[in-house]
Amino acid sequence: MDKNEFKLQIDKYIIYFTIPIAILMVICSSIGIWHQKLYSKETIDWLSQCIGQDISNVFFVVPVLLVSGIGASKGCRTFKIIWLGTMITNVYSYIIYCFAVHFNFLFHIYCCILGLSIFSLLCFFTKHISEDFKSWFNEKTPTKAVGSFLLVIAVVFVFLWLSDSLPAVLTGTVPESIVKDNLTTNPVQALDFSFFLPLMIIAAISLIKKKSLGYLLAPMMIIFAIITNIDIISLMIVAMNMGISNNIQLIICFSVITFVALVFLWQMLKNNKDIIICFQKH
């Protein structure tokens, strides 16, 4: 085996983005958890979602971001993929903080986190624009299985969101979920319809066709799905503790989906050529 084949490409800029983002996230989310008057203008349901997201940020997202950021900055491809999936989830979350949470004294920090997350992704893809991501993996990579799994997730959520929004459009009304949360529109559906679900479909089809970019986007979007599911589980648990709703069946459902996604992620990443070297070095 040629050792040069697995030479790690150092990317120090990754840690320069990761550390400030992690610090700012801990500050914002800790304030949200312990000073809930921050969300005094939100409805009770939206309050539970904000706190649930804050808890997930502090106890799950930030640790994953830090560990993957450190590993990625040292050149590990496996950690780069995990870092990318975590960072794109950050973009998703902080667009919602910036545009769907009532204005509060953390607004500018939300914007900083969102901006840094976006520019970190731009830096990565600018630097690696000519990279052959297919070469990161071996021939045993289950491209069809992983791609099909992503397609199923995307299609399910397309029909789920359409079942809520399309009838309201056709009848000239507003979906109940928007009314009860006192929102102008559903930010999750807007983000999913306009960007994240199309990106998931593109990633799935690219991987099935064994296109270079698919080998990066597919595991990245599985990580996005895993973290998003954990965020949802967290906010549903908070809602249950606040007596808003009993979501135990949904929690079980999302937990199962998360576990299945983790299995597919492992099936993908275990075929990354540098995974052994990465974990030996870390």
C-alpha positions as CSV (number, residue, x, y, z in Angstrom):
1,M,0.0,0.0,0.0
2,D,1.4,3.4,-1.0
3,K,1.6,5.6,2.1
4,N,1.5,8.7,0.0
5,E,-2.0,7.7,-1.1
6,F,-3.2,8.5,2.4
7,K,-1.2,11.6,3.0
8,L,-3.5,13.9,5.1
9,Q,-4.1,17.3,3.6
10,I,-3.9,19.9,6.4
11,D,-6.7,22.5,6.5
12,K,-6.0,24.8,9.4
13,Y,-8.7,27.3,8.3
14,I,-11.3,24.8,9.4
15,I,-10.4,25.2,13.1
16,Y,-10.2,29.0,12.7
17,F,-13.9,28.9,11.8
18,T,-14.9,26.1,14.2
19,I,-13.7,27.5,17.5
20,P,-15.4,30.9,17.2
21,I,-18.6,29.3,16.0
22,A,-18.6,26.8,18.9
23,I,-18.0,29.5,21.5
24,L,-20.8,31.7,20.2
25,M,-23.2,28.8,20.0
26,V,-22.5,27.8,23.6
27,I,-23.0,31.4,24.7
28,C,-26.3,31.9,22.8
29,S,-27.8,28.5,23.6
30,S,-26.8,28.6,27.3
31,I,-28.6,32.0,27.6
32,G,-31.6,30.5,25.9
33,I,-31.7,27.5,28.3
34,W,-31.1,29.4,31.5
35,H,-32.8,32.8,30.6
36,Q,-36.0,31.8,28.9
37,K,-37.3,35.4,29.0
38,L,-35.2,35.7,25.9
39,Y,-38.1,34.0,24.1
40,S,-40.9,35.8,25.9
41,K,-42.5,36.9,22.6
42,E,-42.7,33.4,21.3
43,T,-45.8,31.1,21.6
44,I,-45.5,28.3,24.0
45,D,-45.0,25.8,21.2
46,W,-42.3,27.8,19.5
47,L,-40.7,28.4,22.9
48,S,-40.3,24.7,23.5
49,Q,-38.7,24.3,20.0
50,C,-36.2,27.1,20.7
51,I,-35.2,25.6,24.1
52,G,-35.0,22.1,22.6
53,Q,-32.7,23.4,19.8
54,D,-30.6,25.2,22.4
55,I,-30.2,22.0,24.5
56,S,-29.2,20.0,21.4
57,N,-26.7,22.7,20.4
58,V,-24.9,22.7,23.7
59,F,-24.9,19.0,24.5
60,F,-24.7,17.5,21.0
61,V,-24.0,19.8,18.1
62,V,-21.1,21.8,19.6
63,P,-19.2,18.7,20.8
64,V,-19.6,17.0,17.4
65,L,-18.5,20.3,15.7
66,L,-15.4,20.6,17.8
67,V,-14.2,17.0,17.5
68,S,-14.8,16.9,13.8
69,G,-13.3,20.4,13.3
70,I,-10.1,19.4,15.1
71,G,-9.9,16.2,13.1
72,A,-10.7,17.9,9.8
73,S,-8.2,20.6,10.3
74,K,-5.5,17.9,10.6
75,G,-6.5,16.5,7.3
76,C,-8.7,13.6,8.1
77,R,-11.3,13.1,5.3
78,T,-13.7,11.3,7.5
79,F,-13.8,14.2,10.0
80,K,-14.1,16.6,7.1
81,I,-17.3,14.9,6.0
82,I,-18.7,15.0,9.5
83,W,-17.7,18.6,9.9
84,L,-19.4,19.6,6.7
85,G,-22.6,17.8,7.6
86,T,-22.5,19.6,11.0
87,M,-21.8,23.0,9.5
88,I,-24.5,22.8,6.9
89,T,-26.9,21.9,9.7
90,N,-25.7,25.0,11.5
91,V,-26.7,27.1,8.5
92,Y,-30.1,25.5,8.6
93,S,-30.6,26.1,12.3
94,Y,-29.3,29.7,12.4
95,I,-31.4,30.8,9.4
96,I,-34.3,29.9,11.6
97,Y,-32.9,31.7,14.6
98,C,-32.2,34.8,12.4
99,F,-35.6,34.9,10.6
100,A,-38.2,33.1,12.7
101,V,-37.3,34.0,16.3
102,H,-38.5,37.4,17.5
103,F,-35.8,40.1,17.7
104,N,-33.7,39.9,20.9
105,F,-30.3,41.0,22.2
106,L,-28.6,37.9,20.7
107,F,-29.7,38.8,17.1
108,H,-26.2,40.0,16.0
109,I,-24.6,36.8,17.4
110,Y,-27.1,34.7,15.5
111,C,-26.0,36.5,12.4
112,C,-22.3,36.0,13.2
113,I,-22.8,32.3,13.6
114,L,-24.8,32.0,10.4
115,G,-22.3,34.1,8.5
116,L,-19.3,32.2,9.8
117,S,-21.0,28.8,9.0
118,I,-21.8,29.9,5.4
119,F,-18.3,31.2,4.8
120,S,-16.7,28.1,6.3
121,L,-18.5,26.0,3.7
122,L,-17.7,28.4,0.9
123,C,-14.0,28.2,1.9
124,F,-14.1,24.4,1.9
125,F,-15.7,24.0,-1.5
126,T,-13.6,26.8,-3.1
127,K,-10.4,25.0,-1.9
128,H,-11.6,21.5,-2.9
129,I,-13.5,22.5,-6.1
130,S,-11.3,20.3,-8.3
131,E,-11.0,17.4,-5.8
132,D,-11.9,13.9,-6.9
133,F,-14.1,12.9,-3.9
134,K,-14.7,9.4,-5.4
135,S,-11.0,8.7,-4.8
136,W,-11.7,9.1,-1.0
137,F,-13.6,5.9,-1.0
138,N,-13.0,2.3,-2.1
139,E,-15.0,0.1,-4.6
140,K,-17.0,-1.5,-1.8
141,T,-18.9,1.7,-1.0
142,P,-22.6,0.9,-1.1
143,T,-23.6,3.8,-3.4
144,K,-27.0,2.5,-4.5
145,A,-28.1,1.6,-1.0
146,V,-27.0,4.9,0.5
147,G,-28.4,6.9,-2.4
148,S,-31.7,5.1,-2.3
149,F,-32.0,5.8,1.5
150,L,-31.5,9.5,0.9
151,L,-34.0,9.5,-1.9
152,V,-36.6,7.9,0.4
153,I,-36.0,10.5,3.2
154,A,-36.3,13.3,0.7
155,V,-39.5,12.0,-1.0
156,V,-41.1,11.3,2.4
157,F,-40.5,14.9,3.6
158,V,-41.6,16.4,0.3
159,F,-45.0,14.6,0.6
160,L,-45.2,15.4,4.4
161,W,-44.7,19.1,3.9
162,L,-47.0,19.2,0.8
163,S,-49.8,17.5,2.8
164,D,-49.6,20.5,5.2
165,S,-49.0,23.4,2.8
166,L,-50.6,22.5,-0.5
167,P,-54.2,22.2,0.8
168,A,-53.9,25.6,2.4
169,V,-52.6,27.1,-0.9
170,L,-55.5,25.5,-2.9
171,T,-58.1,26.7,-0.4
172,G,-56.6,30.2,0.2
173,T,-56.1,29.6,3.9
174,V,-53.0,29.4,6.2
175,P,-51.8,26.1,7.7
176,E,-52.7,25.6,11.3
177,S,-49.0,25.1,12.3
178,I,-48.2,28.7,11.1
179,V,-51.2,30.3,12.8
180,K,-50.6,28.6,16.2
181,D,-46.9,29.6,16.3
182,N,-47.7,33.2,15.2
183,L,-45.3,33.0,12.2
184,T,-45.6,34.6,8.8
185,T,-44.6,31.3,7.1
186,N,-43.1,27.9,8.1
187,P,-39.3,28.5,8.0
188,V,-38.6,24.7,8.0
189,Q,-40.8,24.0,5.0
190,A,-39.3,27.0,3.2
191,L,-35.7,25.9,3.7
192,D,-36.6,22.3,2.9
193,F,-38.5,23.0,-0.3
194,S,-36.0,25.6,-1.6
195,F,-32.7,24.1,-0.8
196,F,-32.2,21.1,1.6
197,L,-34.5,18.5,0.0
198,P,-33.3,19.3,-3.5
199,L,-29.7,19.1,-2.3
200,M,-30.5,15.7,-0.7
201,I,-32.0,14.5,-4.0
202,I,-29.0,15.7,-6.0
203,A,-26.7,14.0,-3.5
204,A,-28.6,10.8,-3.8
205,I,-28.7,10.7,-7.6
206,S,-25.1,11.8,-7.9
207,L,-24.0,8.9,-5.6
208,I,-26.1,6.3,-7.3
209,K,-24.5,7.4,-10.6
210,K,-21.1,7.3,-8.9
211,K,-20.4,11.0,-9.6
212,S,-17.5,12.5,-7.7
213,L,-19.5,15.1,-5.8
214,G,-22.0,12.5,-4.7
215,Y,-19.4,10.8,-2.6
216,L,-19.1,14.0,-0.5
217,L,-22.7,15.3,-0.6
218,A,-24.4,12.0,0.3
219,P,-22.7,11.3,3.7
220,M,-22.8,15.0,4.4
221,M,-26.6,15.0,4.0
222,I,-27.0,11.8,6.1
223,I,-25.2,13.7,8.9
224,F,-27.5,16.6,8.3
225,A,-30.5,14.3,8.7
226,I,-29.1,12.7,11.8
227,I,-28.4,16.0,13.6
228,T,-31.7,17.4,12.5
229,N,-33.5,14.3,13.9
230,I,-31.7,14.7,17.2
231,D,-32.7,18.4,17.3
232,I,-36.3,17.3,16.7
233,I,-36.2,14.7,19.4
234,S,-34.8,17.2,21.8
235,L,-37.5,19.8,21.2
236,M,-40.2,17.1,21.4
237,I,-38.9,16.0,24.8
238,V,-38.9,19.6,26.0
239,A,-42.5,20.0,24.7
240,M,-43.5,16.9,26.7
241,N,-41.8,18.2,29.9
242,M,-43.7,21.5,29.4
243,G,-47.0,19.6,29.1
244,I,-47.6,20.9,25.6
245,S,-48.0,17.5,23.9
246,N,-47.3,13.8,24.3
247,N,-44.8,13.0,21.5
248,I,-43.6,9.6,22.7
249,Q,-44.6,7.8,19.5
250,L,-42.9,10.5,17.3
251,I,-39.8,10.4,19.5
252,I,-39.6,6.6,19.0
253,C,-40.2,7.1,15.2
254,F,-37.4,9.7,14.9
255,S,-35.1,7.6,17.1
256,V,-35.5,4.6,14.7
257,I,-34.9,6.8,11.7
258,T,-31.8,8.2,13.3
259,F,-30.5,4.8,14.1
260,V,-31.1,3.6,10.5
261,A,-29.3,6.8,9.2
262,L,-26.4,6.0,11.5
263,V,-26.1,2.5,10.0
264,F,-26.1,3.9,6.5
265,L,-23.6,6.5,7.5
266,W,-21.3,3.9,8.9
267,Q,-21.7,1.7,5.8
268,M,-20.5,4.7,3.8
269,L,-17.7,6.0,6.0
270,K,-16.1,2.6,6.8
271,N,-15.1,2.6,3.1
272,N,-13.3,5.9,3.4
273,K,-9.7,5.1,2.6
274,D,-8.2,7.1,5.4
275,I,-10.6,6.2,8.2
276,I,-8.1,3.8,10.0
277,I,-5.3,6.4,9.9
278,C,-7.6,9.1,11.1
279,F,-8.7,7.2,14.2
280,Q,-5.1,6.0,14.9
281,K,-4.0,9.6,14.9
282,H,-6.9,10.8,17.1
